[in-house]
Amino acid sequence: MEELQLCQGCRALQLDSHLLLRDRDDYFEPRLITLSPDRCELCRLIEQRRCAAGSFVPGGDPRVMEAYATGTAERRTGTGCSEIVRRFQVYLASSPRNAIVKLWPCVYPVPSLRRLCDVGQYPALPFPTGRLIEPFTDVRLFRHWIQLCSTQHGDICARPSWAPGNEDFPANFRLIDLKADCVVDSIVNPSYFALSYVWGPSKDDLRATSANINMLKTPYSLTQETLPQTIRDAMKLVSDLGGEYLWVDRLCILQDDDLDKSFQIPRMDTIYSLAELTIVAASGSGAHDGIAGLSIPRNLDQDTCRISSAMALMTFPTENAFPSSIYSRRGWTLQERLLSRRTLMFTEGQAFWSCYSADWTERLSLEPCESDTDASPWVIPRIHLGNYERLPVEFHRDFSRQQYSMLPRFYALKEFSDESDALDAITGLLRRIAHVTGDEFYWGHLLSGFFDQSLSWRKTSLDLERRTAFRPFRGIGTSYSVRFPSWSWLGWKASIKFVIDLKLISVPNALPNPEIDFFHLSIDGKVKHLVPPVADTERGAVDRSMLLPNGASESWKGEVNVTVNDFSKHNPFRDSGRLLFWTSHAELPIKAEDKVRLGCVRIRITSTLGTTVGNLDELTLASDHGAAWPFINHDEAAPQSFIVICRKYKTEDRNGSQVLSAQSTLKVMWIKWEDAERRTASRISVGEVDEQAWIEVKRDWRLVVLL
């Protein structure tokens, strides 16, 4: 065996023992190393990466690095101990501490994926070693993944609890017949694959329309058409995997027919969850770029370095694979990926498998050995694999209230070719959450007992832009569009904090009775009750003992006088997105606090005498108080209009049980009047006021239409 080329500093790291361990207490203390690239293979690799990154700090020694070992993979043994695999990471020792390289341990010689596929065996290995891949993928690995999921995961992945059971496919459901090379009307209970991809510039591309659908159903019609390369790649891949049918939105939905769209778009949860596998094309910027590893070669980053007789290190830039892709920034692709039972994702650097039970990658041997089914699987946090968003809480396919509470946080800034798609692009996802939780949703807001609370959402940065697009409503005999409402988080492009606190919606038997009774208006001005009443049996864990005494908490309310109209199948409610409700209103001054926090200030809501009534939840710049709300003329000299939207609640522990405790604090919305009569308003921001202070200011009880 060739001589090991490591300097004394790298040998002293003892990486072969510190990267593979059985004891969590084996702490790897960060340490400094001085590069010796002329006589050390590992130093040479690190130096090459440092030069490629351009990391150099004047006044600092570019040869001095700081080395870390971070636990990344783990599994439990039969004795109850843990086996742990660490990643080796190197940073500049001087400021700024830029990351230079991340290296994954491998058995030596480093396995070749092609060789494994050639022999058709995937032997048991002592740890999830890195492995070398080729510029083009090997479909034999994907067949192996499909077989493993089918034989070892069973119904957990084939029929997960959140997936529809005997649910019918939407009307006019079509598929691409890969043998006949044309579009066909679906057979009963088809076995098919689906494609999730980025359209990109596509003005002149072939798509299904009312005019050409009969032509597209002609056998071999797609052979004669010029299709985007990504679609061609997916069709060939599915054929190579043994599939007969593929669903692709632009060829299976009539793109010029609102009725056809009304059948299919709300049912994306059905379409993607019933697919055997979804091909996720996360490489490139559009449908004409092709799928990396299928029709175009990948630029592979897989330098290796031997560090002992049996171990090597391999570069493994995992975290950037998916989060840096254009695909991850697009709005439609989120639900397409999450609604799929299984996905095969292609990024610029490698392919990933994801199902309900496992995540596998080309570059790591994470698959279980077929001859050793009793071994515990290796667990790697998904954020380290690189095929999920960077989130503090991982986004699983559980379709729970927790998942909903996270949704606005990273969806609101997704990109759309057509902004009017912002609600349609998560309709299937919300429908699946509703299926699991029993909740209802309205313009992305939870209706079941917490609609009023959800109106107090707030942004987390100064940037805020109103969505100007109109959302289309499609149906039999009707088609119209309305503007996204200002009260909904979907009406804005902004970095948004949770629309509703997960703690509030997690307490069992605790639906607070809303202070305000909300209705909504049809496009022709008719009225329908919006929020269903809360039954007494659903309020058992709600405590109202902290409210003001002697009924004062009811004193700011007046009479609710609203006439509700009747609707039927022949006289349906046609939603306008406008809310109607009676509420308490006051015109109060606002004033910035003197205290500055990181260049920002809080805005106080005051009485006409200058005493503090409450404050806005959103901060603004100390140098420009109107910077947080660029869509209004900010004038602190003029009184501003505020309306009550709900009461504040907190979760508290009472005798070992969680309850919702009603506070003597009201949540208010800062509004802008849109008409001379001051009845129709739009949202500016939200805040909180002390209930007693609100009672003492001049206020009135009025009917408001909130756009």
C-alpha positions as CSV (number, residue, x, y, z in Angstrom):
1,M,0.0,0.0,0.0
2,E,1.2,3.5,-0.9
3,E,2.7,5.6,1.9
4,L,0.3,7.8,3.8
5,Q,1.0,11.5,3.0
6,L,0.0,13.3,6.1
7,C,1.9,16.0,8.1
8,Q,2.4,15.7,11.8
9,G,-0.4,18.2,12.5
10,C,-3.0,16.2,10.5
11,R,-1.8,12.9,12.0
12,A,-2.2,14.4,15.5
13,L,-5.9,15.0,14.8
14,Q,-6.5,11.2,14.9
15,L,-9.4,11.6,12.5
16,D,-9.8,7.9,11.9
17,S,-10.8,7.4,15.5
18,H,-12.5,10.7,16.2
19,L,-14.8,10.6,13.2
20,L,-16.2,7.2,13.9
21,L,-17.1,6.6,17.6
22,R,-19.5,4.8,19.9
23,D,-19.5,7.3,22.8
24,R,-21.2,10.6,22.7
25,D,-18.8,11.8,25.4
26,D,-15.8,11.6,23.1
27,Y,-15.5,15.3,22.6
28,F,-13.5,16.6,19.7
29,E,-12.0,19.9,20.8
30,P,-11.6,22.5,18.0
31,R,-8.0,22.9,17.3
32,L,-5.7,25.0,15.1
33,I,-3.7,23.5,12.3
34,T,-1.1,25.1,10.1
35,L,-1.3,23.9,6.5
36,S,1.7,22.2,4.9
37,P,0.5,21.6,1.4
38,D,3.9,20.6,0.0
39,R,4.1,17.5,2.1
40,C,0.5,16.6,3.2
41,E,-2.3,15.4,1.0
42,L,-5.0,16.7,3.4
43,C,-3.4,20.1,3.7
44,R,-3.1,20.3,0.0
45,L,-6.8,19.6,-0.4
46,I,-7.7,22.3,2.2
47,E,-5.4,24.8,0.5
48,Q,-6.9,24.2,-2.9
49,R,-10.3,24.9,-1.4
50,R,-9.2,28.0,0.3
51,C,-7.7,29.4,-2.9
52,A,-10.8,28.5,-4.9
53,A,-13.0,30.3,-2.3
54,G,-10.7,33.4,-2.4
55,S,-10.6,33.3,1.4
56,F,-7.8,35.6,2.5
57,V,-7.7,38.1,5.3
58,P,-5.0,40.9,5.3
59,G,-3.0,40.7,8.5
60,G,-4.0,37.1,9.2
61,D,-2.0,33.9,8.3
62,P,-4.0,32.2,5.5
63,R,-2.2,28.9,6.4
64,V,-3.7,28.7,9.9
65,M,-7.1,26.9,10.0
66,E,-9.5,25.8,12.8
67,A,-10.6,22.2,12.6
68,Y,-13.9,20.8,13.9
69,A,-15.7,17.4,13.9
70,T,-19.4,17.6,14.0
71,G,-21.7,14.6,14.7
72,T,-24.0,14.1,11.7
73,A,-25.1,10.5,11.4
74,E,-26.2,8.2,14.3
75,R,-27.8,4.8,14.9
76,R,-28.6,2.7,17.9
77,T,-27.0,-0.7,18.4
78,G,-28.5,-3.8,19.9
79,T,-26.9,-3.0,23.3
80,G,-28.5,0.5,23.4
81,C,-25.3,2.4,22.6
82,S,-25.0,4.9,19.8
83,E,-22.7,4.7,16.8
84,I,-21.9,8.1,15.5
85,V,-20.3,9.5,12.3
86,R,-18.8,12.9,12.4
87,R,-18.1,15.3,9.6
88,F,-14.7,17.0,9.4
89,Q,-15.0,20.8,8.9
90,V,-12.3,23.4,8.4
91,Y,-12.6,27.2,8.9
92,L,-10.3,30.1,8.6
93,A,-8.8,30.7,12.0
94,S,-8.8,34.5,11.5
95,S,-11.9,36.7,11.2
96,P,-14.1,36.4,9.3
97,R,-14.2,32.6,10.0
98,N,-15.2,31.5,6.6
99,A,-16.0,27.8,6.1
100,I,-13.3,26.4,3.8
101,V,-14.3,22.7,3.3
102,K,-16.6,20.0,4.8
103,L,-15.4,16.4,4.5
104,W,-17.2,13.1,4.9
105,P,-15.5,9.9,6.1
106,C,-15.3,7.0,3.6
107,V,-14.0,3.5,3.7
108,Y,-10.8,3.1,1.7
109,P,-10.6,2.5,-1.2
110,V,-13.6,4.8,-1.7
111,P,-16.5,2.8,-3.2
112,S,-17.6,3.6,-6.7
113,L,-21.4,3.6,-7.2
114,R,-21.1,2.4,-10.8
115,R,-19.1,-0.6,-9.6
116,L,-21.8,-1.4,-7.0
117,C,-24.5,-1.2,-9.7
118,D,-22.4,-3.4,-12.1
119,V,-22.2,-6.2,-9.5
120,G,-25.8,-5.7,-8.4
121,Q,-24.9,-5.9,-4.8
122,Y,-24.9,-3.3,-2.0
123,P,-22.9,-4.9,0.8
124,A,-23.3,-4.0,4.5
125,L,-20.8,-1.4,5.5
126,P,-19.7,-0.4,9.0
127,F,-20.9,3.2,8.5
128,P,-22.6,5.4,5.8
129,T,-19.5,5.9,3.7
130,G,-19.2,8.4,1.0
131,R,-19.0,7.0,-2.5
132,L,-17.9,8.2,-5.9
133,I,-20.6,9.0,-8.6
134,E,-20.4,9.7,-12.3
135,P,-21.4,12.8,-14.3
136,F,-24.5,10.8,-15.5
137,T,-26.8,8.9,-13.1
138,D,-27.2,5.2,-13.1
139,V,-30.9,4.2,-13.3
140,R,-30.1,0.8,-11.6
141,L,-29.6,2.6,-8.3
142,F,-33.1,4.2,-8.6
143,R,-34.6,0.8,-9.3
144,H,-32.9,-0.4,-6.2
145,W,-34.3,2.4,-4.1
146,I,-37.9,1.7,-5.4
147,Q,-37.5,-2.0,-4.6
148,L,-36.2,-1.2,-1.1
149,C,-39.1,1.1,-0.3
150,S,-41.6,-1.4,-1.7
151,T,-40.3,-4.4,0.1
152,Q,-39.1,-2.9,3.4
153,H,-41.4,0.0,4.0
154,G,-44.7,-1.5,2.9
155,D,-47.9,0.4,3.6
156,I,-46.0,3.0,5.7
157,C,-45.0,4.6,2.3
158,A,-47.5,3.0,0.0
159,R,-50.5,4.0,2.1
160,P,-49.5,6.7,4.6
161,S,-52.2,7.9,7.0
162,W,-52.4,11.3,5.4
163,A,-52.8,10.1,1.8
164,P,-56.3,9.7,0.3
165,G,-57.7,6.1,0.5
166,N,-60.4,5.4,-2.1
167,E,-60.6,9.1,-3.2
168,D,-61.6,9.6,-6.8
169,F,-59.3,11.3,-9.3
170,P,-60.5,14.7,-10.4
171,A,-62.7,15.0,-13.5
172,N,-60.9,15.0,-16.8
173,F,-57.8,13.4,-15.3
174,R,-55.3,12.8,-18.1
175,L,-51.8,11.1,-18.3
176,I,-49.0,10.7,-20.9
177,D,-49.0,7.2,-22.2
178,L,-45.2,6.5,-22.6
179,K,-45.7,3.6,-24.9
180,A,-48.1,5.4,-27.3
181,D,-46.3,8.7,-26.8
182,C,-49.5,10.7,-26.5
183,V,-51.9,12.1,-23.9
184,V,-54.7,9.8,-22.9
185,D,-57.7,10.0,-20.6
186,S,-56.8,8.1,-17.4
187,I,-57.8,4.5,-16.9
188,V,-59.4,3.5,-13.6
189,N,-56.9,3.4,-10.7
190,P,-53.8,4.1,-12.8
191,S,-50.2,3.4,-11.7
192,Y,-48.4,6.6,-12.8
193,F,-45.4,8.8,-12.0
194,A,-45.6,12.6,-11.7
195,L,-43.2,15.4,-12.6
196,S,-42.5,18.5,-10.5
197,Y,-40.3,21.1,-12.2
198,V,-39.8,24.8,-12.9
199,W,-41.5,26.1,-16.1
200,G,-39.2,29.0,-16.7
201,P,-39.7,31.0,-19.9
202,S,-42.3,29.0,-21.8
203,K,-44.4,31.4,-23.9
204,D,-44.1,29.3,-27.1
205,D,-43.8,25.9,-25.6
206,L,-46.3,23.1,-26.3
207,R,-49.1,22.9,-23.8
208,A,-52.5,21.3,-23.8
209,T,-55.3,23.6,-24.8
210,S,-59.0,23.1,-25.9
211,A,-57.8,23.5,-29.5
212,N,-55.1,20.9,-29.5
213,I,-56.1,18.3,-26.9
214,N,-57.6,15.9,-29.5
215,M,-54.4,16.1,-31.6
216,L,-52.3,15.4,-28.4
217,K,-54.4,12.2,-27.9
218,T,-53.3,10.9,-31.3
219,P,-50.8,8.0,-30.8
220,Y,-47.2,9.1,-31.2
221,S,-48.2,12.8,-31.4
222,L,-45.6,13.7,-28.8
223,T,-42.9,12.1,-30.9
224,Q,-43.5,14.7,-33.5
225,E,-43.6,17.7,-31.1
226,T,-40.7,19.7,-29.7
227,L,-41.0,19.2,-25.9
228,P,-38.8,21.0,-23.3
229,Q,-35.8,18.8,-22.4
230,T,-36.8,18.4,-18.8
231,I,-40.1,16.7,-19.9
232,R,-38.3,14.5,-22.4
233,D,-35.8,13.5,-19.7
234,A,-38.6,12.6,-17.3
235,M,-40.5,10.6,-19.9
236,K,-37.3,8.5,-20.7
237,L,-36.5,8.0,-17.0
238,V,-40.0,6.8,-16.1
239,S,-39.8,4.3,-19.1
240,D,-36.4,3.1,-17.9
241,L,-37.9,2.6,-14.4
242,G,-40.7,0.4,-15.9
243,G,-43.5,3.0,-15.7
244,E,-46.2,3.3,-18.3
245,Y,-47.8,6.7,-17.4
246,L,-46.5,10.1,-16.5
247,W,-48.5,13.2,-15.3
248,V,-47.1,16.6,-16.4
249,D,-49.2,19.6,-15.6
250,R,-48.8,21.5,-18.9
251,L,-49.8,18.5,-21.0
252,C,-52.5,17.0,-18.8
253,I,-54.4,20.2,-17.8
254,L,-56.0,22.4,-20.4
255,Q,-54.1,25.6,-19.9
256,D,-56.8,27.8,-21.5
257,D,-59.8,26.2,-19.8
258,D,-60.9,27.6,-16.5
259,L,-63.4,24.8,-15.9
260,D,-60.7,22.1,-16.5
261,K,-58.4,24.0,-14.1
262,S,-61.2,24.2,-11.5
263,F,-61.4,20.4,-11.5
264,Q,-57.7,19.8,-11.2
265,I,-55.9,22.6,-9.4
266,P,-57.8,22.2,-6.0
267,R,-57.0,18.5,-6.2
268,M,-53.2,18.6,-6.5
269,D,-53.0,16.7,-3.2
270,T,-54.8,13.8,-4.9
271,I,-52.7,13.9,-8.0
272,Y,-49.3,14.0,-6.4
273,S,-50.1,11.7,-3.4
274,L,-51.5,9.0,-5.6
275,A,-48.5,9.0,-7.9
276,E,-46.1,6.0,-7.3
277,L,-43.2,8.4,-7.5
278,T,-42.7,12.1,-8.2
279,I,-39.7,13.1,-10.3
280,V,-38.4,16.4,-8.9
281,A,-36.3,18.4,-11.4
282,A,-34.5,20.8,-9.0
283,S,-31.6,21.5,-11.4
284,G,-31.5,24.3,-13.9
285,S,-33.7,27.4,-14.1
286,G,-36.4,26.2,-16.5
287,A,-37.9,23.3,-18.4
288,H,-35.5,23.7,-21.3
289,D,-32.4,23.1,-19.2
290,G,-32.9,19.3,-18.9
291,I,-32.4,17.2,-15.8
292,A,-28.8,17.2,-14.4
293,G,-27.4,13.7,-14.6
294,L,-29.9,12.5,-17.2
295,S,-29.4,14.6,-20.4
296,I,-26.7,16.9,-19.2
297,P,-23.5,16.0,-17.2
298,R,-23.1,17.2,-13.6
299,N,-20.1,19.1,-12.4
300,L,-19.1,16.8,-9.5
301,D,-17.3,18.0,-6.4
302,Q,-15.8,14.8,-4.9
303,D,-12.1,15.2,-4.1
304,T,-10.8,12.5,-1.8
305,C,-7.9,12.2,0.6
306,R,-6.7,9.0,2.4
307,I,-6.1,9.5,6.2
308,S,-5.4,5.9,7.3
309,S,-5.0,2.5,5.9
310,A,-8.8,1.9,6.0
311,M,-10.3,5.5,5.8
312,A,-10.4,8.4,3.5
313,L,-12.2,11.8,3.4
314,M,-14.4,13.1,0.6
315,T,-15.7,16.6,-0.1
316,F,-19.4,16.7,0.4
317,P,-21.1,20.1,-0.1
318,T,-24.5,18.9,1.0
319,E,-26.4,21.8,2.5
320,N,-26.4,23.9,-0.7
321,A,-27.9,21.2,-3.0
322,F,-31.6,22.1,-2.6
323,P,-31.8,25.4,-0.8
324,S,-29.7,27.2,-3.4
325,S,-31.8,25.9,-6.3
326,I,-34.3,28.0,-8.2
327,Y,-36.8,25.2,-7.8
328,S,-36.8,25.7,-4.0
329,R,-37.8,29.4,-4.4
330,R,-40.8,28.7,-6.6
331,G,-44.3,28.7,-5.1
332,W,-45.9,25.8,-6.9
333,T,-43.1,23.3,-6.2
334,L,-43.6,23.3,-2.4
335,Q,-46.9,21.4,-2.3
336,E,-45.9,19.2,-5.3
337,R,-42.9,17.9,-3.3
338,L,-44.6,17.6,0.1
339,L,-47.8,16.0,-1.3
340,S,-45.8,13.1,-2.9
341,R,-45.5,9.8,-1.1
342,R,-42.1,9.3,-2.7
343,T,-39.8,11.7,-4.5
344,L,-36.7,11.2,-6.7
345,M,-35.0,14.6,-6.7
346,F,-32.3,15.7,-9.1
347,T,-30.0,18.6,-8.1
348,E,-26.9,20.0,-9.8
349,G,-24.7,17.7,-7.7
350,Q,-26.6,14.5,-7.0
351,A,-29.9,12.7,-6.8
352,F,-31.9,12.2,-3.6
353,W,-34.6,9.7,-2.7
354,S,-37.2,10.7,-0.1
355,C,-40.2,8.8,1.2
356,Y,-42.1,8.6,4.5
357,S,-39.6,6.2,6.0
358,A,-36.2,7.1,4.6
359,D,-33.9,9.6,2.8
360,W,-31.1,8.3,0.6
361,T,-28.6,10.0,-1.6
362,E,-26.2,9.0,-4.4
363,R,-23.2,10.2,-2.5
364,L,-23.8,8.3,0.8
365,S,-24.4,4.6,1.4
366,L,-27.5,5.1,3.6
367,E,-29.6,2.3,2.1
368,P,-30.1,-0.8,4.4
369,C,-28.4,-4.0,3.3
370,E,-31.0,-6.4,2.0
371,S,-29.4,-9.3,3.8
372,D,-29.3,-7.5,7.2
373,T,-32.9,-6.2,7.7
374,D,-32.6,-6.2,11.5
375,A,-29.9,-3.6,11.6
376,S,-31.0,-0.1,12.8
377,P,-31.0,2.5,10.1
378,W,-28.6,5.4,10.2
379,V,-30.3,8.7,11.0
380,I,-29.0,12.0,9.5
381,P,-30.9,15.2,10.1
382,R,-32.5,16.1,6.8
383,I,-31.0,19.6,6.8
384,H,-27.5,18.0,6.6
385,L,-28.5,16.0,3.5
386,G,-29.2,19.0,1.5
387,N,-32.6,18.1,0.1
388,Y,-34.8,20.2,2.4
389,E,-35.2,23.9,3.3
390,R,-33.0,25.3,6.0
391,L,-35.5,25.5,8.8
392,P,-35.1,25.4,12.6
393,V,-37.9,22.8,12.6
394,E,-37.8,20.2,9.9
395,F,-40.7,20.2,7.5
396,H,-42.1,16.6,7.6
397,R,-45.0,15.1,5.6
398,D,-47.4,14.9,8.6
399,F,-49.9,17.6,7.5
400,S,-50.4,18.6,11.1
401,R,-51.3,22.0,12.7
402,Q,-47.6,22.4,13.5
403,Q,-46.9,22.1,9.8
404,Y,-49.5,24.7,9.0
405,S,-48.1,27.1,11.7
406,M,-44.7,26.9,9.8
407,L,-46.2,27.3,6.3
408,P,-46.5,31.1,6.1
409,R,-43.0,31.6,7.4
410,F,-41.3,30.4,4.3
411,Y,-44.0,30.3,1.7
412,A,-44.9,34.1,1.7
413,L,-41.6,34.9,-0.1
414,K,-41.9,32.2,-2.7
415,E,-41.7,33.4,-6.3
416,F,-44.4,33.1,-9.0
417,S,-44.5,33.8,-12.7
418,D,-48.1,34.8,-12.1
419,E,-48.8,36.2,-8.6
420,S,-52.4,35.3,-8.9
421,D,-51.3,31.7,-8.2
422,A,-50.3,32.4,-4.6
423,L,-53.4,30.7,-3.1
424,D,-53.9,28.0,-5.7
425,A,-50.3,26.8,-5.2
426,I,-51.1,25.7,-1.7
427,T,-54.7,24.8,-2.0
428,G,-53.9,21.1,-2.3
429,L,-51.6,21.3,0.8
430,L,-54.2,23.1,2.9
431,R,-56.8,20.5,1.7
432,R,-54.5,17.7,2.9
433,I,-54.0,19.4,6.3
434,A,-57.7,19.8,6.6
435,H,-58.1,16.1,5.8
436,V,-55.8,15.2,8.7
437,T,-56.8,17.7,11.3
438,G,-60.4,18.4,10.5
439,D,-59.7,22.1,10.3
440,E,-61.1,24.5,7.7
441,F,-59.2,27.3,5.9
442,Y,-60.1,30.6,4.4
443,W,-57.6,32.5,2.3
444,G,-54.8,30.6,4.1
445,H,-56.2,31.3,7.6
446,L,-57.3,28.7,10.1
447,L,-61.1,29.0,10.7
448,S,-61.6,26.5,13.5
449,G,-61.8,28.7,16.6
450,F,-58.7,30.8,15.8
451,F,-59.6,32.9,12.8
452,D,-59.6,36.1,14.8
453,Q,-56.2,35.3,16.3
454,S,-54.7,34.6,12.9
455,L,-55.5,38.2,11.8
456,S,-52.8,39.4,14.1
457,W,-50.0,38.0,11.9
458,R,-46.9,40.2,11.6
459,K,-43.9,40.5,9.4
460,T,-40.3,40.0,10.7
461,S,-38.4,42.5,8.5
462,L,-38.9,45.9,7.1
463,D,-39.6,44.7,3.6
464,L,-43.3,44.6,2.8
465,E,-45.1,44.6,-0.5
466,R,-48.8,44.3,-1.2
467,R,-49.7,41.6,-3.7
468,T,-51.6,43.4,-6.5
469,A,-52.7,40.3,-8.4
470,F,-56.3,39.1,-8.6
471,R,-57.1,35.6,-7.5
472,P,-59.2,33.7,-10.1
473,F,-62.3,31.8,-9.0
474,R,-63.2,29.0,-11.4
475,G,-66.3,26.8,-11.5
476,I,-69.2,25.6,-13.5
477,G,-71.0,28.5,-15.0
478,T,-68.9,31.1,-13.2
479,S,-65.5,32.7,-13.5
480,Y,-64.3,35.8,-11.8
481,S,-61.3,37.3,-10.0
482,V,-60.9,39.3,-6.8
483,R,-57.8,41.0,-5.3
484,F,-55.9,39.2,-2.6
485,P,-57.3,40.7,0.7
486,S,-55.1,42.9,2.8
487,W,-56.1,41.1,6.0
488,S,-54.6,37.8,4.8
489,W,-50.9,37.0,4.9
490,L,-51.3,35.8,1.4
491,G,-52.1,39.3,0.3
492,W,-48.5,40.4,1.0
493,K,-44.9,39.5,-0.1
494,A,-43.0,39.7,3.2
495,S,-41.0,37.7,5.7
496,I,-43.8,36.6,8.0
497,K,-43.8,35.3,11.6
498,F,-46.1,32.5,12.4
499,V,-49.7,33.4,11.5
500,I,-50.8,31.8,14.7
501,D,-48.9,30.6,17.7
502,L,-48.6,26.8,17.7
503,K,-48.9,26.9,21.5
504,L,-52.5,28.3,21.2
505,I,-53.7,25.7,18.8
506,S,-52.1,22.8,20.6
507,V,-54.1,22.9,23.8
508,P,-56.9,20.3,23.8
509,N,-60.5,21.3,24.3
510,A,-59.6,25.0,24.2
511,L,-61.3,26.9,21.5
512,P,-61.7,30.6,22.6
513,N,-65.0,32.3,21.9
514,P,-64.2,35.2,19.5
515,E,-64.9,38.7,20.8
516,I,-65.8,39.8,17.2
517,D,-68.4,38.0,15.0
518,F,-67.0,37.8,11.5
519,F,-69.0,37.5,8.3
520,H,-67.8,37.6,4.7
521,L,-69.3,39.2,1.6
522,S,-70.0,37.8,-1.9
523,I,-69.0,39.8,-5.0
524,D,-72.6,41.0,-5.2
525,G,-72.7,42.2,-1.6
526,K,-74.6,39.3,0.0
527,V,-73.6,38.2,3.5
528,K,-72.6,34.8,4.9
529,H,-71.5,33.8,8.4
530,L,-67.7,33.0,8.3
531,V,-66.7,31.5,11.6
532,P,-68.8,28.7,13.0
533,P,-69.9,29.1,16.7
534,V,-67.8,27.5,19.4
535,A,-69.7,24.8,21.4
536,D,-69.5,24.9,25.2
537,T,-67.9,21.5,25.1
538,E,-65.0,22.9,23.1
539,R,-64.2,25.6,25.7
540,G,-63.4,23.5,28.7
541,A,-59.8,24.5,28.9
542,V,-60.3,28.2,28.4
543,D,-59.9,30.3,31.5
544,R,-61.4,33.9,31.6
545,S,-60.6,34.6,35.3
546,M,-58.0,37.3,34.4
547,L,-60.5,39.6,32.6
548,L,-61.5,42.9,34.0
549,P,-64.0,42.7,36.9
550,N,-67.7,43.6,36.9
551,G,-68.2,42.8,33.3
552,A,-65.9,45.7,32.1
553,S,-64.5,43.4,29.4
554,E,-67.9,43.5,27.7
555,S,-68.3,47.3,28.0
556,W,-66.5,48.3,24.8
557,K,-68.8,46.1,22.7
558,G,-72.1,47.0,21.1
559,E,-74.9,45.3,19.2
560,V,-74.2,43.1,16.2
561,N,-76.9,43.7,13.6
562,V,-76.2,41.8,10.4
563,T,-78.7,40.1,8.1
564,V,-77.4,36.9,6.6
565,N,-78.5,35.7,3.2
566,D,-79.5,32.2,2.1
567,F,-77.4,30.3,-0.4
568,S,-77.9,27.1,-2.2
569,K,-76.5,24.9,-5.0
570,H,-78.3,27.0,-7.5
571,N,-77.6,30.2,-5.7
572,P,-74.0,29.7,-4.5
573,F,-71.9,32.1,-2.4
574,R,-69.3,33.8,-4.7
575,D,-66.5,34.9,-2.4
576,S,-65.1,38.5,-2.6
577,G,-62.4,38.1,0.1
578,R,-64.0,41.0,2.0
579,L,-64.7,40.6,5.7
580,L,-67.8,42.3,7.4
581,F,-68.0,42.8,11.2
582,W,-69.0,45.1,13.9
583,T,-66.1,46.2,16.1
584,S,-64.8,48.9,18.5
585,H,-62.9,51.7,16.7
586,A,-60.8,54.6,18.0
587,E,-58.7,57.3,16.4
588,L,-55.5,57.6,18.4
589,P,-52.0,59.2,18.0
590,I,-48.9,57.2,17.4
591,K,-45.4,58.1,18.6
592,A,-42.0,56.4,18.3
593,E,-40.3,55.3,21.5
594,D,-37.0,57.0,22.4
595,K,-35.3,53.7,22.9
596,V,-33.5,52.5,19.8
597,R,-32.8,48.7,19.3
598,L,-30.3,47.9,16.5
599,G,-31.4,51.0,14.6
600,C,-35.1,50.2,15.0
601,V,-37.8,51.6,17.3
602,R,-41.2,50.5,18.5
603,I,-44.3,52.7,17.8
604,R,-46.5,53.5,20.8
605,I,-50.3,53.9,20.5
606,T,-51.2,56.8,22.8
607,S,-54.3,58.6,24.1
608,T,-54.9,62.2,23.1
609,L,-53.3,63.2,26.4
610,G,-50.1,61.3,25.5
611,T,-50.4,58.3,27.9
612,T,-49.6,54.9,26.4
613,V,-52.5,52.8,25.4
614,G,-50.5,50.1,23.6
615,N,-48.0,49.6,20.9
616,L,-47.6,48.2,17.4
617,D,-46.1,44.7,17.0
618,E,-43.9,45.6,14.1
619,L,-40.7,47.7,14.5
620,T,-39.6,50.4,12.1
621,L,-36.4,52.4,11.5
622,A,-35.3,55.0,14.0
623,S,-34.2,57.2,11.1
624,D,-37.4,56.8,9.1
625,H,-40.5,55.9,11.1
626,G,-42.5,55.2,8.0
627,A,-40.0,52.8,6.5
628,A,-41.9,49.7,7.7
629,W,-45.1,50.7,5.8
630,P,-44.0,52.2,2.5
631,F,-47.5,52.0,1.0
632,I,-48.9,54.8,3.2
633,N,-48.1,58.4,4.0
634,H,-46.8,58.0,7.5
635,D,-47.9,61.0,9.6
636,E,-47.4,60.8,13.3
637,A,-49.0,64.2,13.7
638,A,-52.4,62.9,12.6
639,P,-54.6,60.5,14.6
640,Q,-54.7,56.9,13.2
641,S,-57.6,54.5,13.1
642,F,-57.5,51.3,15.1
643,I,-60.1,48.5,15.3
644,V,-60.3,45.6,17.7
645,I,-59.9,42.2,16.1
646,C,-59.5,39.8,19.1
647,R,-58.4,39.2,22.6
648,K,-54.9,38.1,23.6
649,Y,-54.6,34.6,25.1
650,K,-51.7,32.8,26.8
651,T,-51.0,29.2,27.5
652,E,-50.6,28.5,31.2
653,D,-50.2,25.4,33.4
654,R,-53.0,24.7,35.9
655,N,-52.6,21.7,38.1
656,G,-50.5,19.9,35.5
657,S,-52.8,20.7,32.6
658,Q,-52.5,23.3,29.9
659,V,-55.2,26.0,29.6
660,L,-55.8,29.0,27.4
661,S,-55.9,32.1,29.7
662,A,-57.8,35.1,28.4
663,Q,-55.9,38.4,29.0
664,S,-57.1,41.9,29.6
665,T,-55.2,42.9,26.5
666,L,-56.9,43.5,23.1
667,K,-55.3,42.9,19.7
668,V,-56.0,45.8,17.3
669,M,-55.4,46.4,13.6
670,W,-54.1,49.7,12.3
671,I,-56.2,50.4,9.3
672,K,-56.4,52.8,6.4
673,W,-59.9,54.0,5.3
674,E,-60.6,53.4,1.6
675,D,-63.8,55.4,1.3
676,A,-65.1,58.8,2.3
677,E,-67.8,57.2,4.5
678,R,-65.0,55.4,6.5
679,R,-66.7,52.0,6.3
680,T,-64.3,50.2,4.0
681,A,-60.7,49.7,5.2
682,S,-57.5,47.9,4.5
683,R,-54.8,46.6,6.9
684,I,-51.6,48.5,7.7
685,S,-50.3,46.7,10.8
686,V,-51.3,45.2,14.1
687,G,-50.6,45.8,17.7
688,E,-51.9,45.4,21.3
689,V,-53.6,47.7,23.7
690,D,-54.4,47.5,27.4
691,E,-58.1,46.8,27.7
692,Q,-58.8,49.3,30.5
693,A,-56.9,52.0,28.6
694,W,-59.0,51.2,25.5
695,I,-62.2,51.6,27.4
696,E,-61.1,55.0,28.7
697,V,-60.4,56.5,25.2
698,K,-63.0,58.0,22.9
699,R,-64.2,55.2,20.7
700,D,-67.2,54.1,18.7
701,W,-68.9,50.8,17.7
702,R,-69.1,50.6,13.9
703,L,-69.6,48.2,11.0
704,V,-66.5,47.7,9.0
705,V,-65.8,46.1,5.6
706,L,-62.1,44.9,5.6
707,L,-60.6,44.5,2.1
